[in-house]
Amino acid sequence: MNQPLLIGANGILDLTGLSCPHPLLGAKKVLDGLKPGEVLCLVSDCAGTKDDLFSWIKQTDNEVIRTDKDADGADEYFIRKGRRPPSAFHVALDMSGMACPGPIVEARKFLQGMQSGEILKLISSCPATRDDIDAWIKSSGNALLEIQEIDPGVLAFYIQKN
């Protein structure tokens, strides 16, 4: 690998030779350890990385500030970790300690009483909630705006009512 230009980059993650989704998963793992405003240079030769990365970026507060090619033809993505404050929300529902499907059942009830466009912050410690949320969002027409790990094993899901 030829070293990418490091203007503004705090680190390089070279995942050439790995197919999707490994470059995106690797970038996410490294970005989780960076401070807001720091930049990661992800190097990948997988054709699907661009689509994966830009789809993921839309769901996060991170941004791709530059793309380039290295001398070997691999893509370089300069990703800045976001600075956005925690999401605003209208109603918070803390379901920590409750097993699935409880968090989804209660979230559904709360959203029924909310106005279109309002945001529910659902907090859950059940490991299956993420998969439950993904399936429910697809069938409900609501939007999952963001997921934050607020404590080890405790996630906050920001769901916007359709």
C-alpha positions as CSV (number, residue, x, y, z in Angstrom):
1,M,0.0,0.0,0.0
2,N,1.1,3.5,-0.8
3,Q,0.5,5.9,2.1
4,P,-2.4,8.2,1.5
5,L,-1.9,11.9,1.9
6,L,-2.5,12.5,5.6
7,I,-3.6,16.1,5.5
8,G,-6.1,16.3,8.4
9,A,-6.2,12.5,9.0
10,N,-5.7,11.1,12.5
11,G,-5.2,7.6,11.3
12,I,-5.3,5.2,8.3
13,L,-7.3,2.0,8.1
14,D,-6.1,-0.1,5.1
15,L,-8.7,-2.8,4.4
16,T,-7.7,-3.5,0.8
17,G,-8.4,-7.1,-0.2
18,L,-11.4,-7.3,2.1
19,S,-14.9,-7.4,0.6
20,C,-18.0,-5.7,1.9
21,P,-19.2,-5.2,4.6
22,H,-15.7,-5.5,6.2
23,P,-14.4,-2.0,5.2
24,L,-17.5,-0.3,6.6
25,L,-17.5,-2.4,9.8
26,G,-13.8,-1.7,10.3
27,A,-14.3,2.0,9.8
28,K,-17.2,2.2,12.2
29,K,-15.1,0.4,14.9
30,V,-12.2,2.8,14.5
31,L,-14.5,5.9,14.3
32,D,-16.1,4.8,17.6
33,G,-12.7,5.3,19.3
34,L,-12.1,8.7,17.8
35,K,-13.0,12.1,19.2
36,P,-15.5,14.3,17.4
37,G,-13.8,16.2,14.6
38,E,-11.0,13.6,14.1
39,V,-10.5,12.1,10.7
40,L,-10.0,8.5,9.6
41,C,-8.6,7.6,6.2
42,L,-10.3,4.4,5.1
43,V,-8.5,2.6,2.2
44,S,-10.5,0.0,0.3
45,D,-10.5,-1.7,-3.1
46,C,-14.0,-3.2,-2.7
47,A,-16.4,-1.8,-5.3
48,G,-19.3,-1.8,-2.8
49,T,-17.5,0.2,-0.1
50,K,-18.6,3.6,-1.6
51,D,-22.3,2.7,-1.6
52,D,-22.1,1.1,1.9
53,L,-20.2,4.0,3.3
54,F,-22.4,6.8,1.9
55,S,-25.6,5.0,2.9
56,W,-24.2,4.6,6.5
57,I,-23.1,8.2,6.6
58,K,-26.7,9.4,6.0
59,Q,-27.7,7.5,9.2
60,T,-24.9,9.0,11.4
61,D,-23.5,12.4,12.1
62,N,-20.1,11.5,10.5
63,E,-19.2,12.9,7.1
64,V,-16.9,12.0,4.2
65,I,-14.9,15.1,3.7
66,R,-12.8,13.9,0.7
67,T,-12.3,10.9,-1.5
68,D,-9.2,10.0,-3.5
69,K,-7.4,7.2,-5.1
70,D,-4.0,5.8,-4.0
71,A,-1.2,4.9,-6.4
72,D,-2.5,1.3,-6.5
73,G,-6.0,2.4,-7.5
74,A,-7.7,1.8,-4.2
75,D,-10.2,4.3,-2.9
76,E,-9.4,6.5,0.0
77,Y,-12.3,7.9,2.1
78,F,-11.5,10.6,4.6
79,I,-14.3,10.3,7.2
80,R,-14.7,13.0,9.9
81,K,-16.3,11.8,13.2
82,G,-19.4,13.9,13.8
83,R,-19.9,16.7,16.2
84,R,-23.6,16.7,16.4
85,P,-25.1,16.8,19.9
86,P,-27.4,14.0,21.0
87,S,-30.6,13.8,19.0
88,A,-33.6,15.9,20.1
89,F,-36.7,13.9,21.0
90,H,-40.2,14.5,22.1
91,V,-40.8,11.4,24.3
92,A,-38.4,9.1,26.1
93,L,-39.3,5.5,26.9
94,D,-36.8,3.7,29.1
95,M,-37.2,-0.1,28.7
96,S,-33.8,-1.0,30.2
97,G,-34.1,-4.4,31.9
98,M,-37.2,-5.5,29.9
99,A,-36.8,-8.5,27.6
100,C,-37.9,-8.5,24.0
101,P,-40.5,-8.0,22.5
102,G,-41.4,-5.7,25.4
103,P,-39.5,-2.6,24.2
104,I,-41.1,-2.8,20.7
105,V,-44.6,-3.4,22.0
106,E,-44.3,-0.4,24.3
107,A,-42.7,1.8,21.7
108,R,-45.5,1.0,19.3
109,K,-48.1,2.1,21.9
110,F,-46.3,5.4,22.5
111,L,-45.9,6.1,18.9
112,Q,-49.7,5.7,18.3
113,G,-50.3,8.6,20.6
114,M,-47.6,10.8,18.9
115,Q,-48.0,13.3,16.0
116,S,-46.4,12.6,12.6
117,G,-42.8,13.9,12.7
118,E,-42.3,13.6,16.4
119,I,-39.4,11.5,17.8
120,L,-39.4,8.8,20.4
121,K,-36.2,7.9,22.2
122,L,-36.4,4.2,23.1
123,I,-33.8,3.0,25.6
124,S,-33.3,-0.8,25.7
125,S,-30.7,-3.2,27.2
126,C,-32.2,-6.3,25.4
127,P,-29.7,-7.5,22.8
128,A,-32.4,-8.5,20.4
129,T,-34.0,-5.0,20.3
130,R,-31.7,-3.9,17.4
131,D,-33.0,-6.7,15.2
132,D,-36.6,-6.2,16.3
133,I,-36.3,-2.5,15.6
134,D,-34.9,-3.1,12.1
135,A,-37.8,-5.4,11.2
136,W,-40.4,-3.2,12.8
137,I,-39.2,0.0,11.1
138,K,-39.4,-1.7,7.6
139,S,-43.0,-2.8,8.2
140,S,-44.2,0.3,10.1
141,G,-43.1,3.1,7.8
142,N,-41.5,5.0,10.7
143,A,-37.9,6.1,10.5
144,L,-35.0,5.1,12.6
145,L,-32.9,8.3,12.8
146,E,-30.1,7.2,15.0
147,I,-28.8,4.6,17.4
148,Q,-26.5,5.6,20.3
149,E,-24.8,3.3,22.8
150,I,-25.5,5.3,26.0
151,D,-24.0,2.7,28.4
152,P,-22.3,-0.6,27.7
153,G,-25.1,-2.8,26.4
154,V,-27.7,-0.1,26.5
155,L,-28.9,1.5,23.3
156,A,-31.0,4.5,22.6
157,F,-33.1,4.3,19.4
158,Y,-34.4,7.6,18.0
159,I,-37.6,6.7,16.0
160,Q,-39.5,9.3,14.1
161,K,-43.2,8.7,13.6
162,N,-44.4,8.7,10.0
